[in-house]
Amino acid sequence: ETGVTQTPRHLVMGMTNKKSLKCEQHLGHNAMYWYKQSAKKPLELMFVYSLEERVENNSVPSRFSPECPNSSHLFLHLHTLQPEDSALYLCASSQPGTSGNTIYFGEGSWLTVV
Amino acid sequence: GQNIDQPTEMTATEGAIVQINCTYQTSGFNGLFWYQQHAGEAPTFLSYNVLDGLEEKGRFSSFLSRSKGYSYLLLKELQMKDSASYLCAVTSTGRRALTFGSGTRLQVQP
């Protein structure tokens, strides 16, 4: 139990579907992140939110749409994805100013696009 | 930009010591992290270095040389459960997020 909970853990979706990934953190942090992990590639930063405001967007395609309604919750809305988007999507949180901004990951959501 | 290099794979024997190296290039360096990731699981935090020197935490130690852009993670008394990927990551001034290397997959053999 890391204090960061992601649902669903596994998701299979068609290219025309709309689905959402959910993340909730119980650590009292005020920054949240989405990372993508594909096979044999480094973790790729997608989005950063600080106090519910998006502060970083790493050239992510518009078919990925983040939402941060409050400092404890983060969503990733998925629409018309491609098979190459199949990956592990990791949510993380941190409290900037503590231990160099150590980030804590959730268990991840395994996404398969068919 | 940022660049992080670490070996892709390493193999070691149970009970031995292994050193996993990481070199990095970044402007405004503000800290280096090591994470452990077992297959199919989330990365978990191991260590954080911001000043030169060695930080020891039980069987794991992490070293940093800022002038050389170099770090290593030292694992002592290896156990089978230490088989995992080890991720090196750096943070820089003005960026909240960490930038990760590709990870080193360590296999511990009996």
Interface residues (C-beta under 8 A of the other chain):
Chain A: T2 A31 Y33 K40 K41 P42 L43 L45 V48 S50 V55 E56 L90 S94 P96 S99 G100 N101 T102 I103 Y104 F105 G106 E107 G108
Chain B: I4 N30 G31 F33 E41 A42 P43 T44 F45 Y48 V50 L87 A89 T91 R95 R96 A97 L98 T99 F100 G101 S102 G103
